């Protein structure tokens, strides 16, 4: 089995076990992981800028998502203001409240 296949199997397991079931983007269901780090964590003594709610999705699922897309998580709605591919097959959607 090629390394690429092993990573794909790992990504499948991550989505299967950790994805939130109540995510939609522009009304379509999305398999991803929502996080809301409202207070940026510290790196040493300096606070980082990681304080926006975000959703991590596979690159293949992020293809149709654009800045301005509406993400619903349960009853809360957010607007995508930035997409950040990380080079590993995942994209982080940075969100702000709608």
ABEGO torsion letter per residue (X at the ends): XBAAAAAAAAAAAAAAAABBAABBBGGBBBBBBBBBBABBBBBEABBBABABBBBBBBAAAAAABBBGBBBBBEABBBBBABBBBAGAGBBBBBBBBX
